[in-house]
């Protein structure tokens, strides 16, 4: 259990922060950028839940689960030295393949209900769908940051897969929030040309 008795510590005033293993690093480090984007994604899902609670309990429950998993993902990305996990003396919190598989199953379930895609979709429609599309774009950015980190350091490959699949999940969920795709806002190529 995490106990926070004091919110500010002044230890980051010089532009550094502590990673989960205690090592100090720049707040501009790719690892910090990756888990920072995951944190932003989590906050956006918190706003989405404000609209999900009124639409369907299952959506609210799913988003709540995703928010918890995003904290797990942030902890995963904040802990370097994945190759030393076996030496930790405690179970290190990492994203596991089953979490990725569960997202795939849920995407398939939603896709079976959704109207077939006939065009690219503009982010919008219902308030819930708009927030889920926003979350989807931040999930893609978090994925890009994790991939950039993976180019220079070891990263849990399941963390990257999770982010990739989560953005797909958010796309499908946004369509579900638009009456299973019937109320999607479709892109009309060249619609505003003279």
VEXKE-787682 format. One record per residue (C-alpha): residue number from 1; residue in one letter; x, y, z. Coordinates in Angstrom, 2 decimals, decimal comma. Example, Ala and Ser with C-alpha at 12.3 -4.5 7.8 and 13.67 -1.06 7.14 Angstrom:
% VEXKE-787682
+-----+----+---------+---------+---------+
:   i : aa :       u :       v :       w :
+-----+----+---------+---------+---------+
:   1 :  A :   12,30 :   -4,50 :    7,80 :
:   2 :  S :   13,67 :   -1,06 :    7,14 :
+-----+----+---------+---------+---------+
% end
This chain:
% VEXKE-787682
+-----+----+---------+---------+---------+
:   i : aa :       u :       v :       w :
+-----+----+---------+---------+---------+
:   1 :  X :    0,00 :    0,00 :    0,00 :
:   2 :  X :    1,22 :    3,47 :   -0,86 :
:   3 :  X :    1,16 :    6,07 :    1,93 :
:   4 :  X :    1,61 :    9,72 :    1,02 :
:   5 :  X :    1,96 :   11,94 :    4,08 :
:   6 :  X :    3,32 :   14,91 :    2,18 :
:   7 :  X :    2,48 :   15,94 :   -1,38 :
:   8 :  X :    5,48 :   18,12 :   -2,14 :
:   9 :  X :    9,02 :   16,99 :   -1,43 :
:  10 :  X :   11,11 :   19,62 :   -3,24 :
:  11 :  X :   13,27 :   16,77 :   -4,62 :
:  12 :  X :   12,14 :   17,56 :   -8,17 :
:  13 :  X :   12,92 :   21,26 :   -8,05 :
:  14 :  X :   16,12 :   20,78 :  -10,06 :
:  15 :  X :   14,35 :   18,99 :  -12,92 :
:  16 :  X :   14,93 :   15,43 :  -11,75 :
:  17 :  X :   12,59 :   12,76 :  -10,42 :
:  18 :  X :   12,94 :    9,33 :   -8,85 :
:  19 :  X :   12,12 :    6,18 :  -10,77 :
:  20 :  X :   10,50 :    3,17 :   -9,09 :
:  21 :  X :   13,93 :    1,68 :   -8,36 :
:  22 :  X :   15,04 :    4,86 :   -6,57 :
:  23 :  X :   17,37 :    6,04 :   -9,35 :
:  24 :  X :   17,22 :    9,77 :  -10,15 :
:  25 :  X :   16,66 :   10,87 :  -13,73 :
:  26 :  X :   15,70 :   13,95 :  -15,71 :
:  27 :  X :   12,02 :   14,78 :  -15,92 :
:  28 :  X :   12,65 :   14,98 :  -19,69 :
:  29 :  X :   13,85 :   11,34 :  -19,79 :
:  30 :  X :   11,98 :    9,15 :  -22,32 :
:  31 :  X :   10,90 :    6,83 :  -19,49 :
:  32 :  X :    9,29 :    9,71 :  -17,60 :
:  33 :  X :    7,64 :   10,91 :  -20,83 :
:  34 :  X :    6,19 :    7,42 :  -21,41 :
:  35 :  X :    4,63 :    7,02 :  -17,99 :
:  36 :  X :    3,61 :   10,69 :  -18,01 :
:  37 :  X :    1,54 :   10,06 :  -21,14 :
:  38 :  X :   -0,01 :    7,03 :  -19,43 :
:  39 :  X :   -0,94 :    9,27 :  -16,50 :
:  40 :  X :   -2,53 :   11,80 :  -18,88 :
:  41 :  X :   -4,47 :    8,99 :  -20,54 :
:  42 :  X :   -5,74 :    7,89 :  -17,14 :
:  43 :  X :   -6,95 :   11,42 :  -16,38 :
:  44 :  X :   -8,83 :   11,60 :  -19,70 :
:  45 :  X :  -10,53 :    8,31 :  -18,89 :
:  46 :  X :  -11,58 :    9,81 :  -15,57 :
:  47 :  X :  -13,42 :   12,53 :  -17,52 :
:  48 :  X :  -14,89 :    9,91 :  -19,87 :
:  49 :  X :  -16,29 :    8,06 :  -16,85 :
:  50 :  X :  -18,39 :   11,11 :  -15,99 :
:  51 :  X :  -20,32 :   10,38 :  -19,19 :
:  52 :  X :  -20,09 :    6,59 :  -19,02 :
:  53 :  X :  -21,87 :    6,34 :  -15,68 :
:  54 :  X :  -25,03 :    7,74 :  -17,22 :
:  55 :  X :  -24,87 :    5,56 :  -20,33 :
:  56 :  X :  -24,19 :    2,02 :  -19,13 :
:  57 :  X :  -22,79 :    0,43 :  -16,00 :
:  58 :  X :  -20,69 :   -2,01 :  -18,07 :
:  59 :  X :  -18,85 :    0,85 :  -19,76 :
:  60 :  X :  -18,19 :    2,58 :  -16,44 :
:  61 :  X :  -16,91 :   -0,69 :  -14,95 :
:  62 :  X :  -14,65 :   -1,34 :  -17,93 :
:  63 :  X :  -13,16 :    2,15 :  -17,83 :
:  64 :  X :  -12,61 :    1,86 :  -14,06 :
:  65 :  X :  -10,69 :   -1,38 :  -14,68 :
:  66 :  X :   -8,62 :    0,29 :  -17,41 :
:  67 :  X :   -7,76 :    3,17 :  -15,09 :
:  68 :  X :   -6,43 :    0,74 :  -12,50 :
:  69 :  X :   -4,44 :   -1,10 :  -15,18 :
:  70 :  X :   -3,00 :    2,20 :  -16,37 :
:  71 :  X :   -1,59 :    2,78 :  -12,88 :
:  72 :  X :   -0,08 :   -0,71 :  -13,13 :
:  73 :  X :    1,31 :    0,21 :  -16,55 :
:  74 :  X :    2,78 :    3,44 :  -15,18 :
:  75 :  X :    4,48 :    1,45 :  -12,42 :
:  76 :  X :    5,79 :   -0,99 :  -15,03 :
:  77 :  X :    7,26 :    1,82 :  -17,15 :
:  78 :  X :    8,66 :    3,61 :  -14,08 :
:  79 :  X :   10,75 :    0,58 :  -13,13 :
:  80 :  X :   13,80 :    0,08 :  -15,34 :
:  81 :  X :   16,05 :   -2,96 :  -15,25 :
:  82 :  X :   13,37 :   -5,48 :  -16,22 :
:  83 :  X :   16,14 :   -8,06 :  -16,51 :
:  84 :  X :   16,65 :   -7,77 :  -12,71 :
:  85 :  X :   13,01 :   -8,49 :  -11,80 :
:  86 :  X :   13,87 :  -12,00 :  -10,58 :
:  87 :  X :   16,32 :  -10,50 :   -8,06 :
:  88 :  X :   13,76 :   -8,11 :   -6,56 :
:  89 :  X :   12,61 :  -10,36 :   -3,72 :
:  90 :  X :    8,98 :   -9,36 :   -4,38 :
:  91 :  X :    6,63 :   -9,65 :   -7,34 :
:  92 :  X :    7,41 :   -6,74 :   -9,66 :
:  93 :  X :    4,30 :   -5,15 :  -11,14 :
:  94 :  X :    4,37 :   -5,72 :  -14,90 :
:  95 :  X :    1,71 :   -5,88 :  -17,60 :
:  96 :  X :    1,12 :   -9,52 :  -18,51 :
:  97 :  X :   -0,01 :  -11,16 :  -21,79 :
:  98 :  X :   -3,43 :  -12,04 :  -20,37 :
:  99 :  X :   -4,26 :   -8,35 :  -20,03 :
: 100 :  X :   -3,54 :   -7,84 :  -23,73 :
: 101 :  X :   -5,60 :  -10,91 :  -24,63 :
: 102 :  X :   -8,56 :   -9,67 :  -22,58 :
: 103 :  X :   -8,53 :   -6,39 :  -24,53 :
: 104 :  X :   -8,54 :   -8,36 :  -27,79 :
: 105 :  X :  -11,52 :  -10,44 :  -26,67 :
: 106 :  X :  -13,44 :   -7,30 :  -25,70 :
: 107 :  X :  -12,56 :   -5,59 :  -28,99 :
: 108 :  X :  -13,87 :   -8,62 :  -30,88 :
: 109 :  X :  -17,08 :   -8,58 :  -28,83 :
: 110 :  X :  -17,65 :   -4,88 :  -29,58 :
: 111 :  X :  -16,76 :   -5,28 :  -33,26 :
: 112 :  X :  -19,38 :   -8,01 :  -33,63 :
: 113 :  X :  -22,05 :   -5,47 :  -32,63 :
: 114 :  X :  -20,71 :   -2,40 :  -34,45 :
: 115 :  X :  -21,95 :   -1,13 :  -37,80 :
: 116 :  X :  -19,35 :   -1,90 :  -40,50 :
: 117 :  X :  -16,93 :    0,96 :  -41,20 :
: 118 :  X :  -17,68 :    2,75 :  -44,46 :
: 119 :  X :  -15,40 :    5,75 :  -43,92 :
: 120 :  X :  -12,85 :    7,09 :  -41,49 :
: 121 :  X :  -14,45 :    8,51 :  -38,37 :
: 122 :  X :  -14,09 :   12,02 :  -37,01 :
: 123 :  X :  -13,72 :   12,19 :  -33,23 :
: 124 :  X :  -17,08 :   13,22 :  -31,85 :
: 125 :  X :  -20,69 :   12,22 :  -31,67 :
: 126 :  X :  -21,68 :   11,71 :  -28,05 :
: 127 :  X :  -19,70 :   13,28 :  -25,21 :
: 128 :  X :  -18,52 :    9,83 :  -24,12 :
: 129 :  X :  -17,36 :    8,98 :  -27,64 :
: 130 :  X :  -15,48 :   12,28 :  -27,95 :
: 131 :  X :  -13,60 :   11,64 :  -24,70 :
: 132 :  X :  -12,84 :    8,05 :  -25,69 :
: 133 :  X :  -11,43 :    9,27 :  -29,03 :
: 134 :  X :   -9,31 :   11,79 :  -27,13 :
: 135 :  X :   -8,09 :    8,97 :  -24,89 :
: 136 :  X :   -7,32 :    6,89 :  -27,99 :
: 137 :  X :   -5,00 :    9,57 :  -29,37 :
: 138 :  X :   -3,16 :    9,89 :  -26,07 :
: 139 :  X :   -2,85 :    6,08 :  -25,90 :
: 140 :  X :   -1,15 :    6,22 :  -29,31 :
: 141 :  X :    1,22 :    8,93 :  -28,06 :
: 142 :  X :    2,02 :    6,88 :  -24,96 :
: 143 :  X :    2,70 :    3,92 :  -27,23 :
: 144 :  X :    5,07 :    6,02 :  -29,37 :
: 145 :  X :    6,88 :    7,17 :  -26,22 :
: 146 :  X :    7,19 :    3,58 :  -24,99 :
: 147 :  X :    8,56 :    2,51 :  -28,37 :
: 148 :  X :   11,07 :    5,38 :  -28,29 :
: 149 :  X :   12,10 :    4,25 :  -24,81 :
: 150 :  X :   12,40 :    0,66 :  -26,04 :
: 151 :  X :   14,91 :    1,85 :  -28,64 :
: 152 :  X :   17,33 :    2,91 :  -25,89 :
: 153 :  X :   16,40 :    0,79 :  -22,86 :
: 154 :  X :   14,74 :   -2,51 :  -22,01 :
: 155 :  X :   10,96 :   -2,23 :  -21,73 :
: 156 :  X :    8,38 :   -4,88 :  -20,96 :
: 157 :  X :    7,15 :   -5,80 :  -24,48 :
: 158 :  X :    3,69 :   -6,56 :  -23,08 :
: 159 :  X :    3,44 :   -2,93 :  -21,95 :
: 160 :  X :    3,85 :   -1,76 :  -25,54 :
: 161 :  X :    1,37 :   -4,36 :  -26,81 :
: 162 :  X :   -1,10 :   -3,29 :  -24,13 :
: 163 :  X :   -0,94 :    0,34 :  -25,26 :
: 164 :  X :   -1,35 :   -0,68 :  -28,90 :
: 165 :  X :   -4,38 :   -2,83 :  -28,11 :
: 166 :  X :   -5,83 :   -0,26 :  -25,69 :
: 167 :  X :   -5,99 :    2,38 :  -28,42 :
: 168 :  X :   -7,95 :   -0,12 :  -30,55 :
: 169 :  X :  -10,22 :   -0,87 :  -27,57 :
: 170 :  X :  -10,86 :    2,86 :  -27,11 :
: 171 :  X :  -11,71 :    3,23 :  -30,81 :
: 172 :  X :  -14,24 :    0,40 :  -30,62 :
: 173 :  X :  -15,66 :    1,71 :  -27,35 :
: 174 :  X :  -16,05 :    5,20 :  -28,85 :
: 175 :  X :  -18,04 :    3,70 :  -31,69 :
: 176 :  X :  -20,17 :    1,77 :  -29,19 :
: 177 :  X :  -20,84 :    5,08 :  -27,40 :
: 178 :  X :  -22,17 :    6,41 :  -30,72 :
: 179 :  X :  -25,10 :    3,97 :  -30,86 :
: 180 :  X :  -22,88 :    1,07 :  -31,95 :
: 181 :  X :  -21,51 :    3,16 :  -34,82 :
: 182 :  X :  -24,84 :    4,40 :  -36,16 :
: 183 :  X :  -24,14 :    7,91 :  -34,85 :
: 184 :  X :  -20,46 :    8,04 :  -35,82 :
: 185 :  X :  -19,35 :   11,28 :  -37,43 :
: 186 :  X :  -17,95 :   10,23 :  -40,79 :
: 187 :  X :  -15,12 :   11,89 :  -42,66 :
: 188 :  X :  -16,22 :   13,25 :  -46,04 :
: 189 :  X :  -13,03 :   13,65 :  -48,13 :
: 190 :  X :  -12,79 :   17,08 :  -49,72 :
: 191 :  X :  -16,15 :   18,17 :  -48,27 :
: 192 :  X :  -15,09 :   21,80 :  -47,81 :
: 193 :  X :  -13,35 :   22,31 :  -51,16 :
: 194 :  X :  -14,76 :   25,02 :  -53,39 :
+-----+----+---------+---------+---------+
% end
